Amino acid sequence: MAEDSGKPMENPQPTRKEQLLEVLVFLFLILPSLALSFFVAGQATGLSFLFLSGSVILRDLSLLCLVLFFVWRNGEHPRAVGLTAGNFWREVNIGIWLFIPLFLVTSALESYLHRAGLSAPPNPLPALIREKGTAEFLLAFFMVVIVALAEETIFRGYLTLRLKSVTSSPAAAVLLSTFIFTMGHGYEGSARVVTIYVIGLVFALVYLWRKSLIAPIVMHFLQDFIGIVLVPLMKQFNIPH
């Protein structure tokens, strides 16, 4: 009989086949709803801000919990998907400074794509904030924080890790995970979809460079904060933008 060393047994690392099955199950859960985004432009204009923001927050939190469960179940450390607090403020500063040129370049790219004939949304997009009060803006801010944290963990951290293992190619993992991320923005028109793909690629490259999700989360937060919170706020107070 083998002698018990008294040390806790470590979970064996998942095999390539196990990781493939895991990511296929995860994609089965998220891909249908992402694909539907290409067919729902302008269909949610009658929904309330509370309903829209609440559904986004609950969806992203549930997917984040599922990803963290997979990581825990496989005996992996959270830093395997980029969740590390090392050099926190340095990474925050890197995210802020990298966001500035990214925002300028992608804004110019989207404008060029519109002039080249790529589509904007066929109908007005549902405005998350229309002449709302303080509570709605605070809820929008909270939603932007959750979306940045959850989506970077899911698409840049988890999917890149799993797809890299399955394909044995970091480049393929980045391209595929960014494509899946972009699918959820089909309602915004083809010009915006192309722009978001470029943004997603930059987020992924920053993540691979820094080996941390902090900078991409900051960049993602700023991108959404401007469009979802800042611009509507400026419109409410008639501030030119």
C-alpha positions in Angstrom: 0.0 0.0 0.0 1.4 3.3 -1.0 2.3 5.7 1.8 0.3 8.8 2.0 2.6 11.8 1.8 0.0 14.1 3.4 0.2 16.5 0.4 -3.1 17.3 -1.4 -3.4 15.8 -4.9 -3.2 18.2 -7.7 -5.8 18.2 -10.5 -4.3 16.8 -13.7 -4.1 19.3 -16.5 -6.9 18.7 -19.1 -6.0 16.9 -22.2 -6.3 18.6 -25.6 -9.4 16.5 -26.3 -11.0 17.6 -23.0 -10.2 21.2 -23.7 -11.7 20.9 -27.2 -14.9 19.4 -25.8 -15.1 22.1 -23.1 -14.7 25.0 -25.6 -17.2 23.4 -28.0 -19.8 23.3 -25.2 -19.0 26.9 -24.3 -19.4 28.0 -27.9 -22.6 26.1 -28.2 -24.0 28.2 -25.4 -22.9 31.6 -26.8 -22.7 31.4 -30.6 -26.5 31.3 -31.3 -27.1 34.5 -29.4 -24.1 36.2 -30.9 -25.1 35.2 -34.5 -28.6 36.6 -33.9 -27.1 40.0 -33.5 -26.9 40.3 -37.3 -30.7 40.0 -37.6 -32.0 42.2 -34.7 -30.8 45.7 -35.7 -33.4 48.2 -34.6 -35.7 45.5 -33.1 -35.1 46.5 -29.5 -35.9 50.1 -29.7 -39.0 49.6 -27.5 -37.2 47.9 -24.7 -36.5 49.9 -21.6 -32.9 50.8 -20.5 -33.3 48.9 -17.3 -34.3 45.7 -19.2 -31.5 46.0 -21.7 -28.7 46.9 -19.3 -30.0 44.3 -16.8 -30.0 41.5 -19.4 -26.4 42.4 -20.5 -25.1 42.4 -16.9 -26.7 39.1 -16.1 -25.6 37.5 -19.3 -22.0 38.6 -18.9 -21.8 37.7 -15.2 -23.2 34.2 -15.9 -20.7 33.6 -18.7 -17.8 34.9 -16.5 -18.8 32.6 -13.7 -18.9 29.6 -16.1 -15.4 30.4 -17.4 -14.1 30.8 -13.9 -15.7 27.4 -13.0 -14.0 25.8 -16.0 -10.6 27.2 -14.9 -11.1 26.1 -11.3 -12.3 22.6 -12.3 -9.2 22.1 -14.4 -6.9 23.1 -11.6 -5.7 26.2 -13.4 -4.6 29.4 -11.8 -6.7 32.5 -12.7 -3.5 34.0 -14.2 -3.8 31.3 -16.9 -6.6 33.5 -18.4 -4.8 36.8 -17.6 -6.4 37.5 -14.2 -3.4 38.8 -12.3 -3.0 42.0 -10.2 0.8 42.2 -10.8 2.0 45.7 -11.6 -1.7 46.8 -11.5 -1.3 50.6 -11.8 1.4 50.2 -14.4 -0.9 48.1 -16.5 -3.8 50.6 -16.0 -1.5 53.4 -17.3 -0.5 51.3 -20.3 -4.1 50.7 -21.1 -5.0 54.4 -20.9 -2.1 55.5 -23.1 -2.7 52.7 -25.7 -6.4 53.5 -25.9 -5.8 57.1 -27.1 -4.1 56.2 -30.5 -6.4 53.1 -30.8 -9.5 55.3 -30.5 -8.2 57.9 -33.0 -7.2 55.3 -35.6 -10.3 53.2 -35.3 -12.6 56.2 -35.4 -10.9 57.3 -38.7 -11.1 53.7 -40.0 -14.9 53.5 -39.3 -15.4 56.9 -41.0 -13.5 55.7 -44.0 -15.5 52.5 -44.2 -18.7 54.4 -44.2 -17.5 56.6 -47.0 -16.4 53.4 -48.9 -20.0 52.2 -48.8 -20.0 49.8 -45.8 -23.3 49.9 -44.0 -24.3 51.6 -40.8 -27.2 50.0 -38.9 -30.3 49.9 -41.2 -32.4 51.2 -38.3 -31.6 53.4 -35.4 -29.9 51.4 -32.7 -31.7 51.2 -29.3 -30.4 54.0 -27.3 -29.4 52.7 -23.9 -29.7 56.2 -22.4 -32.3 58.7 -23.6 -32.6 61.7 -21.4 -32.2 59.6 -18.3 -31.4 60.5 -14.7 -28.5 59.9 -12.4 -29.6 56.3 -11.5 -29.6 55.3 -15.2 -26.1 56.7 -15.8 -24.8 54.9 -12.7 -26.3 51.7 -14.0 -24.8 52.3 -17.4 -21.4 52.8 -15.7 -21.7 49.6 -13.8 -22.7 47.8 -17.0 -19.6 49.1 -18.8 -17.4 47.9 -16.0 -19.0 44.4 -16.0 -18.8 44.1 -19.8 -15.2 45.1 -20.0 -14.2 42.6 -17.2 -16.3 39.7 -18.4 -15.7 40.0 -22.1 -12.0 40.4 -21.9 -11.8 37.4 -19.5 -14.0 35.3 -21.9 -12.7 36.3 -25.3 -9.1 37.4 -24.7 -8.3 35.2 -21.7 -10.3 31.9 -21.8 -11.0 31.5 -25.5 -7.5 32.4 -26.5 -6.1 29.9 -24.0 -8.3 27.1 -25.1 -8.1 27.8 -28.9 -4.3 28.0 -28.6 -4.3 24.6 -27.1 -6.7 23.1 -29.6 -5.1 24.6 -32.7 -1.5 24.7 -31.5 -1.3 28.2 -33.1 -1.4 31.5 -31.1 -2.2 33.4 -34.3 -5.2 31.1 -35.1 -6.4 31.4 -31.5 -6.3 35.2 -31.7 -8.0 35.4 -35.0 -10.7 32.9 -34.1 -11.4 34.4 -30.6 -11.6 37.9 -32.1 -14.0 36.7 -34.8 -16.3 35.1 -32.2 -16.1 38.4 -30.1 -17.1 40.4 -33.2 -20.1 38.3 -34.0 -21.9 39.8 -31.1 -21.8 43.2 -32.8 -23.5 42.3 -36.0 -26.5 44.7 -35.3 -24.1 47.7 -35.6 -23.6 47.4 -39.4 -20.7 46.1 -41.5 -18.5 49.2 -41.0 -18.7 48.9 -37.2 -18.2 45.1 -37.4 -14.9 45.5 -39.2 -13.8 48.3 -36.8 -14.6 46.1 -33.8 -12.6 43.2 -35.3 -9.6 45.5 -35.5 -10.2 46.7 -31.9 -10.5 43.1 -30.7 -7.2 42.2 -32.4 -5.5 45.0 -30.7 -6.9 44.0 -27.3 -5.6 40.4 -28.0 -2.2 41.6 -29.0 -1.9 43.8 -25.9 -3.0 40.8 -23.8 -0.3 38.5 -25.3 2.3 41.2 -24.9 1.5 42.0 -21.3 0.4 38.5 -20.2 -2.3 40.3 -18.2 -5.9 41.4 -18.9 -5.6 44.6 -16.9 -4.6 46.9 -19.9 -7.2 45.3 -22.3 -9.9 45.6 -19.7 -9.1 49.3 -19.2 -9.1 49.9 -23.0 -12.4 48.0 -23.4 -13.9 50.0 -20.5 -12.9 53.3 -22.1 -14.2 52.3 -25.5 -17.6 51.5 -24.1 -17.7 54.3 -21.6 -17.3 56.9 -24.3 -20.1 55.5 -26.5 -22.5 54.3 -23.8 -22.1 56.9 -21.0 -20.1 59.9 -22.1 -21.6 60.7 -25.5 -25.2 60.4 -24.2 -24.3 62.5 -21.2 -22.9 65.2 -23.4 -26.0 65.1 -25.6 -28.2 65.5 -22.5 -26.4 68.6 -21.5 -26.1 69.9 -25.1 -22.3 69.7 -25.0 -20.7 69.6 -28.5 -18.8 66.4 -29.2 
